[in-house]
């Protein structure tokens, strides 16, 4: 009785690790209180930055 939800759960775990890693990276390079607040925001939305930079590099 498998309906394929196991793959989705695994993908969510990998995505969560990516978010956690991004927050840690941005936290380390941040300076000051607002820099750390911004680091949390950037860690949560890093895929949007990545897609934007990819499209920018492609010239689209």
N, C-alpha and C positions, 0 to 999 in steps of 0.2 A: 504494500500500500504506500508506495513512494510517489509523491507528487512533485518532486523537483525543487523543494524549498531548501534543501541542504546546500546547493550551489549558491543560492542567494545569500544564505547566512554566512558562508565562507567569504563571499565578496564583501559583505558588510564589515566583517572583521578586518579584512585587509585594508579597506577604506578607513576604518577607525584608526588602525595603526599608522596610516599615512597622515591623518589629521594630527594624531598625537606627536608624530615625528616632526611635522611642520611647526607645531606650536613650540616644541623644544628648540628647534633651530632658530626660529624668529625670536624666542625668548632670550637666547644666548647672545644674539647680535643687537638686541634692543638696549637703549640707554634711557634712563629716567622712568618715571611712573607712567606717563602717557605712551612711551615707547613700548612698555610691557603690556599695556591695555591694547595697543595696536597689534602687538604680537599675537595675542589671543584671537583677535579678529582675522588677521592674515592667516593664521593656522587653520581657521574654520573655512575660509573661502579660497584656499590656495589653488584648487582646481580651476577656478575662474581665471586667476592670474596666469596659470599655465596655458590654458586654451587661448587666452588673449595674446600671449607672447608667441604661441605657435602660429596663430593666424597672421600676426604682424610679421613674423619671419617669412611666411609664405607670400606675403604681399597681398593678401585678400582683404 
